[in-house]
């Protein structure tokens, strides 16, 4: 299922901008967690549209960050 909020124009612009190197320092822990979730989902055979997978990945990353904060506060 595709996300109508992400248009072909958005994807084309993203691809053009992605050709530029992004310094690793600009990647947040949230981005890293979302990327790992997407990698795991894809390698496990999950079938999603790009937009749906990205949305779910960031939702999972947000949940992980909440649990991480709670865990760190207990120490």
C-alpha positions in Angstrom: 0.0 0.0 0.0 1.5 3.3 -1.0 1.4 6.5 1.0 -0.3 9.3 -0.9 1.6 11.8 1.3 4.8 10.8 -0.5 4.6 11.8 -4.1 6.8 10.8 -7.0 8.2 14.3 -7.0 9.2 13.9 -3.4 11.0 10.6 -4.2 12.8 12.1 -7.2 14.0 15.1 -5.1 15.1 12.7 -2.4 17.1 10.6 -4.9 18.8 13.7 -6.3 19.7 14.9 -2.8 20.9 11.5 -1.8 23.6 11.6 -4.4 25.4 14.0 -2.2 27.4 12.4 0.6 25.8 12.9 4.0 28.4 13.0 6.8 27.8 10.2 9.3 27.7 12.8 12.1 24.4 14.0 10.7 22.7 10.7 11.4 20.9 10.6 14.7 20.4 7.6 17.0 16.8 7.6 15.8 17.9 7.4 12.2 20.2 4.5 13.0 17.6 2.6 14.8 15.1 3.1 12.0 17.6 2.0 9.5 18.4 -1.2 11.4 14.7 -1.9 11.8 14.2 -1.5 8.0 17.2 -3.7 7.3 15.8 -6.5 9.5 12.3 -6.3 8.2 13.5 -6.4 4.6 15.9 -9.3 5.2 13.1 -11.2 7.0 11.0 -11.0 3.9 8.6 -8.2 5.0 6.7 -6.7 2.1 5.9 -3.0 2.5 5.8 0.1 0.3 8.8 2.3 0.9 6.7 4.9 2.6 4.9 2.4 4.9 8.2 0.7 5.9 9.9 4.1 6.6 6.9 5.2 8.7 6.8 2.0 10.7 10.6 2.1 11.1 10.5 5.5 12.7 7.6 4.5 14.9 9.7 1.6 16.2 12.7 3.8 16.6 10.6 6.2 18.7 9.4 3.4 20.9 13.0 2.1 21.3 14.1 5.6 22.4 11.3 5.8 25.0 12.3 2.4 26.5 15.9 3.4 26.3 15.2 6.6 28.3 13.2 4.8 30.9 15.9 2.1 31.3 18.7 4.7 31.6 16.7 6.6 34.2 16.4 3.5 36.4 20.2 3.2 36.8 
